[in-house]
Amino acid sequence: MEKVKNSKGITLIALVITIIFSYDEKLKCSNSKGFLLATI
């Protein structure tokens, strides 16, 4: 049961990293630093 929970956690972390990277690429393409500052 613990192994299943751990693999789910890893998948979730990987998904979050993928989302962050995709947002970062979108920000680089649009080159809107103001939007990045607004989200922080």
C-alpha angles and dihedrals in degrees: 000000000000092000091055091050091049094050090049089052092051090049090050092049090048090050092050091049090050091051092048092049093047090051090048091053091049090051091049091050094048090037092211107152090170090065091051091052091047092055091051 
